[in-house]
Amino acid sequence: MTDSDENHCPVKVDELIDLTSLGISLSDVTWTRVRMTSDAWISVVRKKQRHHHRNDLVLEVLEAAVIDVGSKHVKSFELEGLVSAQVCPLKPLIALSSLEKMYVIDLETKDCRKWNRFPCQVLYWTWISKNVIGIVSQTDVYHWNIDTDQLTFMFPRHIRLSGNQITGYSSDTYLSWFLLRSLFCETDGSIGGVIQVFSSEYEHSTCIEGHAATIAHHTFPGRLESSRVLIVAKKLTNKLAKLSITELGPQKNFPLVSRMESFSWTNHEDIPSLLVCSSGLGMIYLLTKLGSLFVFDFETCAPILLHHRICPDIVFQAVLDTSTQGVIAIARNGQVLKIEVDKSNYNQQQHQLNYNGIEMRDLSQKTCNKSRDKQLTTEKDDNNRNNEIISEEDLVTHL
């Protein structure tokens, strides 16, 4: 790598926050305990020791720590029997759940705004809008509207998701198209993915294969209104992957946009994990389980950047950085990373910034390496972790 290549590198990666410096143990930095629904807050369910005065015992309990990304201020919330926590992406509210109930708490006053009892055993839940929480059970999907306090059955889970690990649930901004994402272990030990797509307008579900998926909004050239776009990434073989862009109907006076791009895949242990879209820049960011970044053009699906290493550890959460239209991501080593593509370089050389030739240039040498005492595991443990079967406690090893 020459100095000239270094200066023209199209990706800038900076450490925004080190979670361990805020009192978060690395053992709590897992997919099941850390949630980031927007670039404003991060929630962590962490272990805390509490002294029981009557019996003079030290008990280990769980509490929710909410981190303001801007100020790095940490606020704690407690709930008896806490299982999971997640901050609303658009309002200063946090939802806390136990095995049987869910509570919505005001982040500023800590007052309880709403609570509800689960209708069944819950496998996964998440905010999908400023006032709706999606709840996934073994067989069905429900929505809880905290404004009306209504719990509504939405659709049954498709049989192809039976026994799969639910990895995400999301929707478009109009709450008319929904994605239920899942992973499973293939017979050869590799990881497969099935995504259930449900339309409330058509009242119909279908399943597609893919490891990562999202629904974004984008205004295509010649259009006056934005379109809803389904974006799916799938690893096809150990050497090939694909990204597809499909405009969701109906669309008046225009044919629906459909694009697909196949691209090389170099790490047989890695899989597509996270998709983040910037309609403003016209970019689709694909992050992999093992910390590589791919960038594609939103309208043509053409690759802009391939195989760019951003972190030496597993990356398991990512959202759009609204200030830069880049990405904020969380890694297992406790780093919150700010990732930004050089927009001036992109504008000048659109579709030609294929840095596959930079050959997996490892930005971690400058921005992601942690001192040895902050490493989550030894190199041997890391190799073992990559070969694990899907684990309910630590799904992040396969994201």
LINKA-V837684 format. One record per helix or strand. SS is the DSSP state (hx for helix, st for strand). FROM is the first residue (numbers start at 1). LEN is the number of residues. If there is no record, write none. Layout:
BEGIN
ss=SS from=FROM len=LEN
ss=SS from=FROM len=LEN
END
This chain:
BEGIN
ss=hx from=3 len=5
ss=st from=11 len=8
ss=hx from=19 len=4
ss=hx from=26 len=3
ss=st from=34 len=2
ss=st from=41 len=12
ss=st from=57 len=12
ss=st from=74 len=5
ss=st from=84 len=4
ss=st from=93 len=5
ss=st from=101 len=6
ss=st from=112 len=6
ss=st from=122 len=6
ss=st from=132 len=6
ss=st from=140 len=6
ss=st from=150 len=7
ss=hx from=159 len=3
ss=st from=165 len=7
ss=st from=177 len=9
ss=st from=191 len=9
ss=st from=204 len=6
ss=st from=212 len=7
ss=st from=227 len=9
ss=st from=240 len=9
ss=st from=258 len=7
ss=st from=272 len=7
ss=st from=283 len=6
ss=st from=292 len=6
ss=st from=303 len=7
ss=st from=315 len=7
ss=st from=326 len=6
ss=st from=335 len=7
ss=hx from=343 len=6
ss=hx from=355 len=4
ss=st from=362 len=1
ss=hx from=364 len=4
ss=hx from=372 len=3
ss=hx from=379 len=8
ss=hx from=395 len=4
END
